[in-house]
């Protein structure tokens, strides 16, 4: 979808980017994992260990990427 949209708008000089966000540590995710799914307070350590960089993404990292893609840089 991203590639097709970028191709369709290339002559309009419109940039099209996609952000494929992985597992992100958010307040809602903490509640869902610990309480709703019943994994308890230690779920984050196991989740972090299972990720390629050793931790979940932070919401501000995703936001910073979006801001960068929207800027002229």
C-alpha positions in Angstrom: 0.0 0.0 0.0 2.8 2.4 0.9 4.8 1.7 -2.2 1.7 2.0 -4.4 0.7 5.3 -2.8 4.2 6.6 -3.2 4.3 5.6 -6.8 1.0 7.1 -7.6 2.0 10.5 -6.1 5.6 10.7 -7.2 4.8 13.3 -9.9 2.8 15.3 -7.3 6.0 15.5 -5.2 4.2 14.0 -2.3 6.3 11.8 0.0 4.6 8.7 1.3 6.2 6.8 4.3 5.1 3.9 6.4 6.0 3.2 10.0 5.9 -0.5 10.9 5.8 -0.2 14.7 6.7 -3.3 16.7 5.7 -4.0 20.3 5.7 -0.7 22.1 5.7 -0.1 25.9 2.7 2.2 26.5 0.6 2.6 29.6 -2.3 0.7 28.0 0.1 -2.1 27.1 1.3 -2.4 30.7 -2.3 -2.6 31.9 -3.3 -5.1 29.3 -0.3 -7.4 29.8 -0.2 -7.3 33.6 -3.9 -7.2 34.4 -6.1 -8.1 31.5 -4.0 -11.0 30.3 -2.8 -11.9 33.8 0.9 -11.9 33.1 1.6 -10.0 36.4 4.1 -7.2 37.0 7.1 -9.2 35.7 5.9 -9.5 32.2 8.0 -6.6 30.9 11.3 -8.3 31.7 10.3 -11.3 29.7 9.0 -9.1 26.9 12.2 -7.1 26.8 14.3 -10.2 26.7 12.4 -11.5 23.7 13.1 -8.4 21.5 16.0 -8.1 19.1 17.4 -4.9 20.9 16.6 -6.3 24.3 13.7 -4.0 25.0 10.3 -2.9 23.8 10.0 0.3 21.8 9.2 3.5 23.7 6.3 5.6 22.5 8.5 8.7 22.2 10.8 6.8 19.8 7.9 6.2 17.5 6.8 9.8 17.8 10.3 11.1 17.1 10.4 8.9 13.9 7.0 10.4 12.8 8.2 13.9 13.4 11.4 13.2 11.5 9.5 11.8 8.5 7.2 14.9 8.5 10.1 17.4 8.5 12.0 18.8 5.6 15.2 17.2 6.7 
